Each structure stands twice: as C-alpha cells, then as structure tokens.
Amino acid sequence: MNLKKTIRDVVDFPKKGIVFKDITTLLQNGEAFQEVLDLMVARYIGQKIDQIVAIESRGFIFGGALADRLKCGLILARKKGKLPSETICESYQLEYGTNTLEMHLDALRPGEKIIIVDDLLATGGTVQAVIAMVEKLKGTIEGIEFLVELEFLKGRERLAGYPVHSVIQYPL
C-alpha cells in the first residue's frame, strides 16, 4: 500500500505557507493504520521492551497500540500541568518560544528498555526533551518511532546516536 496517498495535505494550515500533513485520513483507513503498526512493531519482535513512551497527543494513538502489540507498559509524555502526580519535566524550543513536557517521576525504573513514539519528526526538539527525561530516569532507549518524517527540517540530525525510524518520509 502507498501510505503517503492516505495522508492529506492541508495548505496554509495552521498558518499561511505551511502544508500540514493530516494523518487523520490514514487513521480512518483501517488497512493503512494496521500496516503502519505492523511496520513500527516489526523491528522489536523478540526483544524485551519494558515501556513505550508516547508523546502528546497523536503519539498516544501509536503508543497505545504498540504497547498492546509488544505486551509492555505505556508512559505518557504530556504538556506541563496535565499529569496528577510528581513529575520530571524538560523544556524545548519552539519557533516562537518554548514548551515543556512532563512524565511521572516514577514512570520507569532504571535500566528499563524504552521505545519513544510520536506521529511526526520535524526539527526534533520535542523528542529531544523526552529523550532527556528518559535518560534522567536511567531508561535505555531501544528505538524512536515516527509515522512521518519531514526530512528537509533535519530533525534526525539532532537525534544522532539514537535508533530513529520513520514509516513515511517527505524530502521536501
């Protein structure tokens, strides 16, 4: 299946000059969604993965499904103020300012094998924040999974040294 054909381009969203990659059309296509999950999980079959760390919010869609398929736990990386217990936090740069993600301080144990998952790799700042939290909690990153990678933004370069995988790539 040509998975790129299941993603809709929305011109000038969220602002003029942006071509937004709308994955909701892929998610609505059961066959495409299943194929994406099959591709994401394939490299981890037979490995002992302890936790999936899913990044808010579309990463939750893939994270829950991968945790189910790999029979492991699911940790949520959420925007500041959304988690009810004691948290660890990490800030990252946005185009115009900063944002902060949090995870529960007791979400993972040292040495646990972790896969980080999100829907999109753009500049890499969001996932760098999650990597920092996982490493502060002494988790071992076994893989970082994305549905879409916007290669022209060079986010992968910021993740050098980590096993990064994307299902769909857009060079320009």
Secondary structure, DSSP 8 states (H G I E B T S, - for coil): --GGGGSEEEET-SSTT-EEEETHHHHH-HHHHHHHHHHHHHTTTTS---EEEEETTHHHHHHHHHHHHHT-EEEEEEETT--SS-EEEEEEEETTEEEEEEEETTSS-TT-EEEEEEEEESSSHHHHHHHHHHHHTT-EEEEEEEEEEEGGG-GGGGGTTS-EEEEEEE--
